[in-house]
Amino acid sequence: MAQRTVHVIGAGLAGLSASTALAERGWFVQLYEAAPQAGGRCRSYVDKTIGATIDNGNHVILSGNHSALAYLDRIGARDSLIEPDRPAFDFVDLRSDERWHIELNEGRIPWWIFNEAKRVPGTRPFDYLKLLGLRFSNDRTRISDILGCHGTLYERLWEPLLLAALNTEPPLASARLANAVIRQTLGRGGKACRLLVTRDGLSAAFIDPAIRLLEQRGAAIHFGCRLRSISLKTDRADRLLFGDHSVQVTHDDQVVLAVSGTALSQLLPEVDTPVEHRAIINGHFKIEPPSDLPPILGVIGGDVEWIFSYRDRISTTTSSADRLIDMPRDVLAQRLWSDIERALGFSQTMPPWQVVKERRATFATLPSEEIRRPTSRTRWANLVLAGDYTATGLPATIEGAIRSGVTAANLLQHSAGRRTRDWRPHRRKAGKA
């Protein structure tokens, strides 16, 4: 049987996930990327301002993110992650300087909530059970419709965790997506909640090994190659038009569009995509972290929400950061550094710094945006979609992006060369309120 060819547009995590999955199954992969490097929003680069390699976003995965871990196994990079001994979370409240440590038990039954030393100070076991109400959500339900978005437990645990996962103000965010996150993490016990961080940055873990694998499998990788438009026949993608050339899509070829939602809306305007987005701000400071600083520290009551400890720097993340995005960078850096000083209990001159602003980091996980997410399957028999904005059942996370690539690969594997008979509309129907 002749080797099948797939044209993958976009070398972010979704595109690399689809490409490596198909290459592993014997497909000839043609991978096109508009940027001069792979990775998209999940990559590392040398920042000359602080003289260090930094990530363009402080991403973490959890031990319950099975799609991400399977991807790392596929590209031979599982050992690029550091896994802690225990499923624990450290927090500090800048308003009161109170500090606490949450430690989950391994199994599904949350015995830890009955141990005062392991749960959030000032909370009771019954408070945690209210989270079960998220299971009864539908497409239109907001978190605030089910969960009281106030009180000690919300401010000190649910809000920071959900804000980090959803990148949208939790009261307004989709309860169904929140439930999906909780079900795959806390719902599976501590064994699914270990915070995994990379040893040497995102590119060393998720990107470079994937590119090496594709090269070993004979894939053709084209950087600096931006797709301008797609020639479409009634039921097929016929030709890919780049800036200075075009590529014919033969009868047996398949196409994976793993571009951003914004780019997809320009290439295929008839396909619905989320239109509202939220910002993320990351700060990087060239300073050796204190030896007792945990790898990740949750911060309550400041502009900083999470502090990350690396070998040669301290980094911060602020989600749903639209309120800060237009602030001058030097002013913003000083505010972030002030939070670091208060959280870590020291005072000194601000070290060399870099602030990375992502104005449209992810789609807003509002119920109204969730129902706009397209499925991977399209009306064109040889064209599928991949991206964290597609209908993965998860918010825009590493896990969601990688899952979307595998979904696209599976669709092509099962339907290559045949027109999809059970085509569904691009826009998913909302459930009844």
C-alpha positions, -999 to +999 in steps of 0.1 A: +000+000+000+014+034-009+024+057+019-002+083+027+007+120+028-007+145+053-001+183+051-001+197+086-004+235+088+010+248+121+039+235+142+025+244+176+016+217+201-015+207+183+003+204+149+032+185+165+008+162+183-010+153+150+023+151+131+040+127+155+010+105+159+006+101+121+044+097+115+044+069+140+017+052+120+037+054+088+023+086+072+045+109+052+042+143+070+046+176+053+047+202+082+044+239+074+050+267+100+047+304+094+073+313+121+110+305+119+107+279+146+082+254+160+063+256+193+038+285+190+028+295+225+048+267+241+085+272+234+117+286+249+141+312+237+172+331+247+162+365+261+191+389+257+177+414+282+182+390+312+208+367+296+188+335+301+167+310+283+130+316+292+097+302+282+072+324+264+047+312+290+050+295+323+031+263+316+028+232+339+011+199+334-004+176+361+003+139+365-033+134+354-028+149+320-027+116+302-026+130+266+004+152+274+023+124+291+015+100+262+028+126+238+060+129+258+064+091+258+059+091+220+086+116+214+109+101+240+109+131+264+092+118+295+124+123+315+124+160+307+098+166+335+105+169+372+079+151+393+076+160+430+074+133+457+040+144+469+008+160+454+010+193+473+004+230+468+019+259+486+002+293+490+008+327+506-017+355+511+000+389+507-028+406+525-022+388+558+012+371+552-005+338+561+011+307+545-003+272+541+004+239+525-022+217+510-014+180+506-037+155+489-038+118+495-031+094+465-065+078+461-098+091+448-115+095+482-104+129+495-094+119+530-071+150+531-101+173+535-107+158+569-071+166+581-070+202+593-032+203+587-036+194+550-066+216+540-070+253+536-069+271+570-103+282+581-123+257+560-144+227+569-146+193+551-182+200+540-171+232+522-152+211+497-182+189+488-200+218+472-176+214+442-196+183+433-224+205+420-203+212+389-213+177+377-248+190+370-237+218+346-247+222+310-235+243+280-250+275+294-240+271+331-215+295+347-195+285+377-213+312+398-246+295+390-234+264+410-205+274+432-206+303+456-177+325+444-169+339+478-155+328+511-122+315+524-121+282+504-130+300+471-105+328+476-077+305+487-081+275+465-109+273+439-103+308+425-065+305+419-068+269+405-098+276+382-083+309+371-051+292+361-069+264+342-096+285+325-078+319+321-112+335+326-127+351+357-142+320+374-177+334+382-183+340+345-165+309+332-181+277+319-190+253+347-188+224+323-152+231+315-144+236+352-160+203+359-139+186+332-107+200+348-117+190+383-128+155+371-094+148+355-074+161+384-088+164+419-115+139+410-088+113+405-070+120+437-035+130+445-020+106+420-033+129+392-024+162+409+014+163+410+026+195+395+051+186+367+076+212+356+102+210+329+139+205+337+153+227+309+123+246+294+093+240+272+112+235+240+136+209+254+106+189+266+078+194+241+092+208+209+128+198+201+122+160+206+091+161+184+111+178+156+138+152+159+113+124+158+097+138+127+131+142+110+140+106+118+107+095+103+114+113+071+090+142+075+095+174+054+094+205+077+090+239+062+096+270+084+087+306+074+059+292+053+026+310+060-006+296+045-025+324+028-056+306+016-070+272+007-085+263-026-116+242-018-138+221-041-172+209-031-160+183-007-122+185-006-093+208+000-076+210-034-046+233-031-027+251-004-016+286-013+014+300+005+031+334+000+052+326-030+041+291-040+013+266-038+010+229-030-014+206-048-034+184-025-037+151-044-068+129-042-053+107-015-037+135+005-051+147+038-048+181+055-047+191+092-053+228+099-035+233+133-035+271+131-048+296+157-085+303+159-079+337+145-060+324+115-087+297+110-115+323+108-096+340+080-089+308+061-124+292+066-147+321+076-177+298+074-164+278+105-174+293+139-145+299+163-143+317+197-141+355+193-134+366+228-100+362+244-081+367+276-046+379+282-017+363+302+013+382+316+045+365+325+074+381+344+110+369+344+136+381+369+173+371+367+180+361+403+189+328+420+158+318+440+159+310+477+167+274+484+135+269+503+112+282+476+089+255+462+089+249+424+055+267+423+040+290+449+004+303+447-001+339+456-033+354+469-040+392+470-015+405+445-010+411+408+012+379+407-008+347+409+019+321+407+057+322+413+079+297+396+114+288+408+140+280+382+177+274+386+187+309+374+156+330+377+122+336+393+092+338+370+056+349+376+022+343+359-009+364+359-040+349+342-070+368+327-047+398+328-066+423+306-067+448+335-029+450+334-021+445+297-018+482+287+003+491+317+039+503+308+063+474+310+086+490+335+057+499+359+043+464+355+077+448+362+080+468+394+046+457+406+054+421+399+087+424+417+071+440+447+047+410+450+077+386+448+095+405+476+065+403+498+058+367+490+094+356+496+101+379+525+131+398+511+139+433+499+165+443+473+169+461+441+150+447+412+173+424+391+173+423+353+138+415+341+116+407+312+078+410+309+060+389+283+025+401+274+001+378+255-030+399+247-049+371+231-033+342+250-064+319+250-101+321+241-123+332+270-139+301+285-173+317+288-204+295+280-211+317+250-176+310+236-176+273+245-205+267+221-186+284+193-157+259+194-156+238+162-153+201+161-122+186+145-142+172+116-152+195+088-175+193+057-144+187+035-136+150+035-098+155+035-096+184+060-096+183+098-089+208+125-066+208+155-060+234+182-068+241+218-098+262+207-115+232+191-141+211+210-117+191+231-139+192+262-111+211+280-100+247+283-070+260+262-043+241+279-013+219+269-035+189+275-062+202+253-039+211+224-022+177+224-056+159+227-068+179+196-039+167+176-045+131+184-082+135+176-073+149+142-048+120+136-074+094+145-100+110+122-076+108+093-065+073+101-101+061+100-114+081+071-085+087+047-095+086+011-132+084+019-157+112+022-170+115+058-206+103+058-216+115+092-206+152+087-218+174+115-223+212+115-192+233+125-211+249+154-221+226+182-256+230+195-260+243+230-278+222+255-310+233+270-308+257+299 
